[in-house]
Amino acid sequence: MTEQQRRPLPHDFHPPVPSFTVVSEDLVEGGPLKSEQVYAEGNRSPHLRWEGAPEGTRSYAVTCFDPDAPTGSGFWHWSVFNIPATVRELPAGAGSGDMAGLPAGAVHVRNDYGTRDFGGAAPPPGDGSHRYVFTVYAVDSEELGPDADASPAVVGFQLRFKTLGRAQLIGEYEAPDAA
């Protein structure tokens, strides 16, 4: 996908909020995703650690979104919320499989694959490089509001009004052309 074709990020439409820091043992800002984060290869959520969230943070939400998906509306790969404010890190694989790395009370909603977990990168072959935006939201309440049957769009709607701060890390992946 060319730079001109790249779509806005999901929070470009939200009110500005302070940023804080998110880092990963598995992702480098602007770098390629590891095979573990690719749907057909590992389908494993990356390690994420954050710090510097604004005062008043009562919980966190984490999402992964591909704004470059050829859908007209992007593609949600991961959406989890109600992560307690005492949690500052999710281990690799927390959003995958049995969710053993997620804290009690965290809620997963269905991704655009239709499953309640992390769904790895899977752009169409030959479609160019896609961005995978991992965002940690600092939330002003312990519970965001929706339940596990909500869509990522409903989660995003609630985050628009309840976010105190935001941190993001973007990885990229390009599926080889199926020649």
Secondary structure, DSSP 8 states (H G I E B T S, - for coil): --GGG----GGGGS----B-EEE-SS--TTSB--GGGBTTTT-----EEEE---TT--EEEEEEEETTSTTTT-EEEEEEEEEETT--EE-TTTTSTT-TTS-TT-EE---TTSSSS---B---TTS--EEEEEEEEEESSS--S--TTS-HHHHHHHHHHHEEEEEEEEEEE------
